[in-house]
Amino acid sequence: MSNRDYYEILGIERNASDDEIKAAFRKLARQYHPDVSKEEHAEEKFKEINEAYGVLSDSDKRGRYDRFGKEGLGSTGGFQHDYSGDFGDLFEEILGGFGFSSGRRSRNSPRRGRDLQMQVRLTFEEAVFGVEKEIEFQREETCATCKGNGAEPGTTPTKCSTCNGQGEVRQVRQTFLGQMVQTATCPTCNGRGEIVSSPCKICRGNGLERKNIKKNVQIPAGVDNGTQIRLNGEGGPGTFGGPNGSLFVVLDVKPHQFFKRRENDILLNLDINVAQAVLGADILVPTIDGEEKLKIPAGTQPGKMFHLKGKGVPHVRNKNQRGEQMVMVNVAIPNKLTKEQRELFEKLAESLGTTVKPQEKGFLDWLNDAFGG
């Protein structure tokens, strides 16, 4: 596994789109492919580029890499990429651009279907405790009328005579690198290997029809904003007998009115009055599980942090293990006083005197210390 940052290897920003990632890989692969590059260490550089693309082109692996670094990929890093899908096709394209033919597979070999992605909105509570959600999305499926062959029922496709059913044509040409074989999509059948004389009226010869799909998805407890759930086999259909792609459900968690989340801890700012801070009190504090009793000691200062064990967010991999709720109390100063309250405060002010004392730390410093700022 390479020690360099994968984004640095491909020369892209961390927020690069899928198209930008693919474009960067194409450019570097053409430059460092060992069959054409004369640069020193081209093969090592090409392997490094290949590894980086194997991770960043896979949305699941990229998400784990962005959150946990290479440790989140396990010991195999980027070498677990599925070469049966678009990545293998991209290699064919790159090599074909130089006139090489890898001989790895023909155009009508089994290929994995496209991955799909959709966003699901969750409340704060749903993300904490988990929920079953019904999702609805669109995907292409094999046409039920023609069974996917694109031909009107009662007719059958015929083998393309131009490519002999291979879906590609080959040309031998002389270049400065020697004699090379160049492959291209068959212009007659557009890579299908078959000719459909009477196209299916439902799918218009495409072999696929678009359908609305409804599914119930179990969202585990402890997920966070941006978490992706992969549903294998729920993506686009494979071609020539290849497996279906995956559906990636990206979670969008709605912010809570009072609670803030920091990893598996829940943060809450709570106002108490002057009397509660000075004299102490037993109060009820809102938690994600309901109200919880909290003892405020006499003389509690603004910014004091209290910890409620086990009242945070469950760990995704162990729902029985939870974080804590951190409650920071603020002393609320009343804007208006009754006549009786004012008289009492005036007596208190008289007994406390007018001496002031500079503080080494201010309230913002306490906030930074408390919340890791």
MOJORA-V104304 format. One record per residue. N is the residue number from 1. RES is the residue in one letter. SS is DSSP state (H for helix, E for strand, L for the rest). PSI is psi in degrees with one decimal (none if undefined). D_LAST is the distance of its C-alpha to the last C-alpha in Angstrom with 1 decimal. Layout:
# MOJORA-V104304
N/RES/SS/PSI/D_LAST + N/RES/SS/PSI/D_LAST
This chain:
# MOJORA-V104304
1/M/L/134.0/33.9 + 2/S/L/146.9/32.7 + 3/N/L/-11.7/29.8 + 4/R/L/156.8/28.8 + 5/D/L/134.1/26.4 + 6/Y/H/-36.8/28.5 + 7/Y/H/-37.8/27.3 + 8/E/H/-38.9/28.1 + 9/I/H/-44.6/31.5 + 10/L/H/-7.1/32.5 + 11/G/L/40.1/31.0 + 12/I/L/163.9/29.1 + 13/E/L/161.5/25.6 + 14/R/L/-19.8/23.4 + 15/N/L/20.5/24.2 + 16/A/L/144.4/27.9 + 17/S/L/169.8/30.4 + 18/D/H/-39.2/33.0 + 19/D/H/-37.8/35.7 + 20/E/H/-37.2/33.8 + 21/I/H/-46.3/33.2 + 22/K/H/-40.7/37.0 + 23/A/H/-40.9/38.1 + 24/A/H/-41.3/36.1 + 25/F/H/-45.5/37.7 + 26/R/H/-46.5/41.1 + 27/K/H/-47.3/41.0 + 28/L/H/-35.7/39.9 + 29/A/H/-39.9/42.2 + 30/R/H/-34.0/45.2 + 31/Q/H/-37.5/44.3 + 32/Y/H/5.9/43.9 + 33/H/L/129.2/46.2 + 34/P/L/-25.1/48.4 + 35/D/L/-16.7/51.6 + 36/V/L/-23.5/51.3 + 37/S/L/137.4/48.9 + 38/K/L/5.9/50.4 + 39/E/L/149.5/47.1 + 40/E/L/139.3/46.4 + 41/H/L/27.1/44.2 + 42/A/H/-39.5/44.4 + 43/E/H/-42.2/44.7 + 44/E/H/-41.6/41.5 + 45/K/H/-39.2/39.6 + 46/F/H/-39.9/41.2 + 47/K/H/-38.3/40.1 + 48/E/H/-43.0/36.5 + 49/I/H/-43.4/36.6 + 50/N/H/-44.1/38.2 + 51/E/H/-44.5/35.5 + 52/A/H/-43.8/32.7 + 53/Y/H/-35.4/34.6 + 54/G/H/-31.3/35.4 + 55/V/H/-50.1/31.7 + 56/L/H/-19.9/30.4 + 57/S/L/-8.9/33.5 + 58/D/L/112.8/33.0 + 59/S/H/-33.9/30.4 + 60/D/H/-48.4/29.9 + 61/K/H/-38.6/29.4 + 62/R/H/-41.4/27.3 + 63/G/H/-43.6/24.9 + 64/R/H/-36.7/24.7 + 65/Y/H/-41.4/24.4 + 66/D/H/-33.8/21.5 + 67/R/H/-38.5/19.5 + 68/F/H/-1.2/20.8 + 69/G/H/-162.7/22.4 + 70/K/H/-20.2/26.0 + 71/E/H/-30.7/25.6 + 72/G/H/-9.4/25.5 + 73/L/H/-8.0/28.9 + 74/G/L/-173.7/30.7 + 75/S/L/-18.8/33.2 + 76/T/L/-12.2/35.1 + 77/G/H/-130.5/32.4 + 78/G/H/3.2/34.0 + 79/F/H/9.6/37.5 + 80/Q/H/18.5/37.7 + 81/H/L/145.9/38.1 + 82/D/L/105.7/40.9 + 83/Y/L/1.3/43.5 + 84/S/L/-7.8/45.8 + 85/G/L/-138.0/44.0 + 86/D/H/-29.1/42.9 + 87/F/H/-43.6/41.9 + 88/G/H/-39.6/45.5 + 89/D/H/-37.3/46.8 + 90/L/H/-40.3/44.5 + 91/F/H/-43.9/46.0 + 92/E/H/-41.1/49.5 + 93/E/H/-43.8/48.7 + 94/I/H/-47.4/47.4 + 95/L/H/-38.8/50.4 + 96/G/H/-32.4/52.8 + 97/G/H/-25.4/51.6 + 98/F/L/-1.6/53.0 + 99/G/L/8.4/56.1 + 100/F/L/150.2/55.2 + 101/S/L/121.8/55.8 + 102/S/L/-21.6/53.9 + 103/G/L/12.5/56.5 + 104/R/L/-42.0/53.7 + 105/R/L/160.0/54.8 + 106/S/L/170.5/56.7 + 107/R/L/-25.8/55.3 + 108/N/L/24.4/56.4 + 109/S/L/157.7/54.8 + 110/P/L/135.0/52.4 + 111/R/E/141.7/49.0 + 112/R/L/144.4/45.9 + 113/G/L/168.7/45.1 + 114/R/L/146.2/42.2 + 115/D/L/144.5/38.8 + 116/L/E/160.9/37.7 + 117/Q/E/140.6/34.4 + 118/M/E/159.8/33.6 + 119/Q/E/138.3/30.6 + 120/V/E/129.4/30.5 + 121/R/E/131.9/28.6 + 122/L/E/150.2/27.3 + 123/T/L/165.8/26.1 + 124/F/H/-43.6/23.0 + 125/E/H/-39.6/25.5 + 126/E/H/-37.8/27.5 + 127/A/H/-35.7/24.7 + 128/V/H/-47.7/23.9 + 129/F/H/-10.3/27.6 + 130/G/L/157.9/29.3 + 131/V/E/155.0/32.2 + 132/E/E/123.9/35.4 + 133/K/E/137.9/35.5 + 134/E/E/124.2/38.5 + 135/I/E/153.1/37.9 + 136/E/E/129.3/40.4 + 137/F/E/169.7/40.6 + 138/Q/E/142.8/43.3 + 139/R/E/160.7/44.6 + 140/E/E/138.9/47.9 + 141/E/E/160.9/50.3 + 142/T/E/130.5/53.7 + 143/C/L/125.5/56.3 + 144/A/L/-21.8/58.2 + 145/T/L/-47.9/61.4 + 146/C/L/2.1/61.9 + 147/K/L/22.9/59.9 + 148/G/L/-4.9/57.9 + 149/N/L/-6.6/60.7 + 150/G/L/-3.3/60.7 + 151/A/E/145.5/64.5 + 152/E/L/135.8/66.3 + 153/P/L/136.3/67.6 + 154/G/L/-12.2/71.0 + 155/T/L/163.6/70.2 + 156/T/L/147.4/68.5 + 157/P/L/155.3/66.7 + 158/T/E/151.1/68.7 + 159/K/E/136.1/67.7 + 160/C/L/126.6/66.9 + 161/S/L/-21.4/69.7 + 162/T/L/-45.7/67.8 + 163/C/L/2.7/65.2 + 164/N/L/34.9/67.2 + 165/G/L/4.1/64.4 + 166/Q/L/-20.9/61.8 + 167/G/L/0.3/59.7 + 168/E/E/154.1/59.7 + 169/V/E/150.1/62.2 + 170/R/E/142.9/62.4 + 171/Q/E/136.9/63.7 + 172/V/E/127.7/64.7 + 173/R/E/155.7/64.3 + 174/Q/E/132.5/64.7 + 175/T/E/176.7/61.7 + 176/F/L/-16.4/61.1 + 177/L/L/-1.2/59.5 + 178/G/E/-166.5/62.6 + 179/Q/E/128.1/63.7 + 180/M/E/151.2/60.9 + 181/V/E/124.8/60.7 + 182/Q/E/130.7/58.7 + 183/T/E/149.0/58.0 + 184/A/E/154.7/57.4 + 185/T/E/135.9/57.2 + 186/C/L/125.2/60.7 + 187/P/L/-17.1/61.6 + 188/T/L/-48.4/64.1 + 189/C/L/1.9/62.0 + 190/N/L/35.6/58.5 + 191/G/L/-2.6/57.5 + 192/R/L/-28.7/58.8 + 193/G/L/-3.3/61.9 + 194/E/E/155.1/63.8 + 195/I/E/126.4/65.5 + 196/V/L/107.8/65.4 + 197/S/L/-34.3/68.5 + 198/S/L/89.2/68.0 + 199/P/E/147.1/64.3 + 200/C/L/134.6/63.0 + 201/K/L/-22.7/63.0 + 202/I/L/-49.7/59.9 + 203/C/L/0.5/57.5 + 204/R/L/35.9/59.7 + 205/G/L/-1.6/60.1 + 206/N/L/-26.2/56.4 + 207/G/L/-1.4/56.6 + 208/L/E/147.1/53.4 + 209/E/E/144.5/52.7 + 210/R/E/131.4/49.5 + 211/K/E/151.4/48.8 + 212/N/E/130.4/46.3 + 213/I/E/134.1/44.8 + 214/K/E/135.2/43.3 + 215/K/E/149.5/41.6 + 216/N/E/125.9/39.7 + 217/V/E/130.7/36.5 + 218/Q/E/113.8/34.8 + 219/I/E/118.0/31.0 + 220/P/L/156.5/29.6 + 221/A/L/143.3/27.2 + 222/G/L/3.3/23.5 + 223/V/L/161.4/23.5 + 224/D/L/172.3/20.6 + 225/N/L/129.4/20.6 + 226/G/L/-8.6/22.4 + 227/T/L/139.9/24.1 + 228/Q/E/134.5/27.6 + 229/I/E/124.8/30.7 + 230/R/E/124.6/33.7 + 231/L/E/100.7/37.1 + 232/N/L/138.5/39.7 + 233/G/L/2.4/42.9 + 234/E/L/10.2/41.8 + 235/G/L/-153.0/41.5 + 236/G/L/156.1/44.4 + 237/P/L/145.2/47.7 + 238/G/L/163.3/48.7 + 239/T/E/150.0/51.7 + 240/F/L/41.0/54.9 + 241/G/L/5.0/53.9 + 242/G/L/162.5/50.3 + 243/P/L/157.7/47.6 + 244/N/L/156.7/45.5 + 245/G/L/-171.3/42.0 + 246/S/L/156.7/38.9 + 247/L/E/125.0/37.1 + 248/F/E/118.0/33.3 + 249/V/E/112.8/31.7 + 250/V/E/126.2/28.3 + 251/L/E/133.0/26.3 + 252/D/E/106.9/24.7 + 253/V/E/125.0/22.9 + 254/K/L/133.4/23.1 + 255/P/L/147.1/20.0 + 256/H/L/153.3/20.7 + 257/Q/L/-36.1/21.3 + 258/F/L/-37.5/19.2 + 259/F/L/142.7/17.5 + 260/K/E/147.8/14.4 + 261/R/E/137.2/14.2 + 262/R/E/101.8/11.8 + 263/E/L/-115.7/14.4 + 264/N/L/10.0/17.0 + 265/D/E/150.9/15.2 + 266/I/E/131.3/15.7 + 267/L/E/140.2/13.5 + 268/L/E/128.7/15.6 + 269/N/E/131.6/15.5 + 270/L/E/129.5/18.9 + 271/D/E/132.6/21.0 + 272/I/E/159.0/23.6 + 273/N/E/171.9/26.3 + 274/V/H/-42.0/27.0 + 275/A/H/-40.7/29.8 + 276/Q/H/-38.9/27.8 + 277/A/H/-40.4/25.2 + 278/V/H/-47.0/28.0 + 279/L/H/-17.3/30.6 + 280/G/L/158.0/28.6 + 281/A/E/158.1/29.4 + 282/D/E/119.1/29.6 + 283/I/E/164.2/28.0 + 284/L/E/125.8/27.7 + 285/V/E/132.5/24.3 + 286/P/E/134.3/24.3 + 287/T/E/172.9/23.2 + 288/I/L/-18.1/24.0 + 289/D/L/-3.8/27.2 + 290/G/E/-173.1/28.3 + 291/E/E/143.0/28.0 + 292/E/E/137.7/27.1 + 293/K/E/135.3/28.2 + 294/L/E/130.9/25.6 + 295/K/E/121.2/26.7 + 296/I/E/113.5/25.0 + 297/P/L/153.3/26.2 + 298/A/L/140.1/27.8 + 299/G/L/19.2/25.8 + 300/T/L/131.5/22.4 + 301/Q/L/154.5/19.9 + 302/P/L/138.6/17.5 + 303/G/L/-0.3/14.1 + 304/K/L/134.9/15.9 + 305/M/E/130.3/14.8 + 306/F/E/145.8/17.7 + 307/H/E/124.9/18.1 + 308/L/E/102.7/20.9 + 309/K/L/140.6/21.9 + 310/G/L/11.1/23.4 + 311/K/L/16.8/22.3 + 312/G/L/-149.3/19.8 + 313/V/L/135.8/20.8 + 314/P/E/147.7/23.7 + 315/H/E/138.2/23.4 + 316/V/L/-39.8/25.4 + 317/R/L/-8.4/27.7 + 318/N/E/92.0/28.1 + 319/K/E/-14.6/28.1 + 320/N/E/-10.5/29.0 + 321/Q/E/121.2/25.7 + 322/R/E/157.1/22.8 + 323/G/L/-163.0/19.2 + 324/E/L/163.0/18.4 + 325/Q/E/128.2/17.6 + 326/M/E/119.1/14.9 + 327/V/E/116.0/16.2 + 328/M/E/122.0/14.5 + 329/V/E/138.8/17.5 + 330/N/E/142.1/17.9 + 331/V/E/113.7/21.3 + 332/A/E/126.2/23.1 + 333/I/L/122.5/25.4 + 334/P/L/140.8/28.7 + 335/N/L/-30.4/29.9 + 336/K/L/143.2/33.5 + 337/L/L/147.5/35.6 + 338/T/L/168.9/39.0 + 339/K/H/-43.1/41.7 + 340/E/H/-41.4/41.5 + 341/Q/H/-40.3/37.7 + 342/R/H/-41.6/37.9 + 343/E/H/-40.2/40.7 + 344/L/H/-41.2/38.7 + 345/F/H/-35.0/35.6 + 346/E/H/-39.5/38.0 + 347/K/H/-39.8/39.5 + 348/L/H/-42.1/36.1 + 349/A/H/-37.2/35.2 + 350/E/H/-38.1/38.5 + 351/S/H/-27.5/38.0 + 352/L/H/-23.0/34.5 + 353/G/L/-171.9/35.5 + 354/T/L/9.1/33.8 + 355/T/L/135.8/32.0 + 356/V/L/155.1/28.4 + 357/K/L/120.1/25.9 + 358/P/L/146.4/23.2 + 359/Q/L/143.9/19.8 + 360/E/L/-32.6/17.8 + 361/K/L/140.2/14.5 + 362/G/L/-179.3/14.0 + 363/F/H/-38.0/12.8 + 364/L/H/-33.6/9.7 + 365/D/H/-40.7/8.9 + 366/W/H/-40.7/9.6 + 367/L/H/-45.4/7.5 + 368/N/H/-41.9/4.2 + 369/D/H/-40.1/6.4 + 370/A/H/-40.5/7.7 + 371/F/H/16.0/5.6 + 372/G/L/25.5/3.8 + 373/G/L/none/0.0
